[in-house]
Amino acid sequence: MPLLLAVFAFAACGDDSSSESEATSAPTEEAATPAPTEAATETPTEAASGGGGSSSKAVKVTGKLGEKPTIEVAGGDPPTELVSKDIKVGKGPAAKAGDNVSVQYVGALYKDGTVFDNSWDRGQAFQFGLGQGQVIPGWDQGVAGMKEGGRRVLTIPPDLGYGDAGAGGAIPPGATLVFVVDLEKIG
């Protein structure tokens, strides 16, 4: 069984409160609609500090939409709130609580960019019920509002991830996480 499924099951008892997930403005659909086979998505994404941090760390995502992305991080304090940044806005209705969604993802540690899990290598999208506590709170909050065909970077603080417990040997206690999520299907 993939690590992420076990890890998400572990974190199902999260906080249902909303957060400021739109720390940065999203591009318009027209401005961000390259075909998945066009030029690589090379979008440096600043993970702004929320609340307590005084500096920020750049999160750089490279790779073509529809293919496994690469995450690079460098220097600075992690944000204390969920940071959500659209690299590409999809089309159609936005995902909302109660929807079943199918996503591809890569998850990495914010502190050093170590990838701890991804769906791409398994060749199968990950499916879950949005807003139903089946995943960590940072995913329930951060995937909400995405549209099919979109790619989003989520920087998730420990309180919306795995907290002080961590998850297995892959995610240490108190870890801030970075996910690149491609929303393939709603429904």
N, C-alpha and C positions, 0 to 999 in steps of 0.2 A: 504494500500500500504506500503511496507517495507520502513523503514527509509532510507536505502542506496539508493534505486532508487530515492527517492525524493532528497536526498543529492547529488547524482551524477548529477542529472538534474540541480541542483543549480550551480554546479561547471563547467558546460560545456564550459564556456568562459575562458578557461585557455590558457597558453602559449604553443605554439607548438614547442619551441626550445628543442634541445636534452640536456641531462645532462650526467654526468659521472655516469651511472647507474651500472657500474660494478666496484664498490669500492672494492670488494673482488673477488677473482678468483672463478669460478664455478667448482664444481667437474666434473669429466668425467662421461659419461653415465655408463661406466662399474663400476666405483667406487661407484655409487649411485643408484643401481637398485634393492633394496630389494622389494619383493612383498608387496602389500598393507596390507596383513594379517600377515606379519612378525613382528619382534620386533618394539617397539615404536620408533618414530623418536625423539631422544633427542639430539638436536643440539644447543648448545649455540651459538648464532650469535652475534658477536660484531658489533654494529652499529657505524662505524668509524665516527669521526667528520669530516665534510667537511668545508673548508674555515675558519669559525670563532670560532668554539668550541675548547677548549683545552683538554677536557676530553671526555670519551665515556661512554655509558650506555650499559650494556649487555642486549640483547633481547634473552630470552630462549623460545624455542618452543618445546612442548612435545605433543605426540599423534601419533597414527598410520596414515600413509598415507591412504587416503580414508575415514577417520573419522575426526570429528571436533577436531582441535588442541587447545591447551591451550597456551596462551602467558603470559610470566612473564617479567617484566622490573625492573631494579634497578639502582639508582644513576647516576649522571653525566649530562652533558649538551647534548641537542639533536644535531644531525648532521644538517648542514645547506644545504646539498645537498642530493639528492635521494640516498639511500643506498639499494642495491638489492643483496640478498644472496640466492643462490639455496640450498635448503636442499636436494632435489632430482631432477635430470635432467630427463625429460621425453624422449620420443623417437619420431622420425619422424621429419617432417619439423618444423621450428620455426615459432611462430605466428608473423605476420607483419601487418603493417597498412593496413586497408581495409578488414582484416579477421574478421569474426564473431567468437567470442570465448564464451565458456561456462565455468564458474568458480564457485568453492565453495570458501568461504572466511570467515575470522574472522577479524574484525577491532577493534583495541584498542587504547586508548590514550597513548602516549609515556610517559607522565609525571607520570602515576601511574598504567598503565595496565588495566584500566577500559574498558571492552568490550562495545562498543556502538552499534554494529550491527554484524550479521553474517547470512549467507545463510543456514547454516546447520540446524538450528532450524526450518526453513520454509520447509525443505525437498525438496528444489528446487534450482537448480543451477541458477546463475545470468548470463544473456547473454547480450553482447554488441558488437558494432562494434569498433574494436581496431583502435586507431589513428583518430577517427572521432569526438572527442570532446564530446562524450556521457557520459564520466566519468571524474573524476578529472585528471589533467595532470600527476600526479604521477603514476596513473594506466596506462594511455596510454603509458607512457615511461617505466614503470616497468614491465608490462606484456609482452611487446614486447620482442621477443627472447625466450620466454618459449616454451616448447614442451609439447604435450599431455602426461598426467601422471606425470607432474612435480609439485613440491611444492616449492614456493619461499616466502621469507620474504621481504617485502618492508617497509622501514622506510622513510616516506614522510614528508618533511619540509612544513611549512604553505604555502609558495608561490607555491607549487605544489599540495596543498590540498585545504583547504577552507579559507586560508588567514586570514585577520583581521576580517572578517565577522563571521567566524565559521559557524555552520549549526544547526539550531534549538536549542534545549536545550541539545542535546547530544554531540556536538563538540564545545568546547569553542573557542573564537577568538584566533588566533595565535597558534593553537594546532599542534604539530607534531604527526603524526599518524603512527601506525604499523599495517600492514595487513599481514596475512598469506594467500596466494592464491594457490589453487590447480587448475591447468588447466585441465579440463576434456575433452574438445573437441575444435578443430579448424574446422570451416566450417559451 
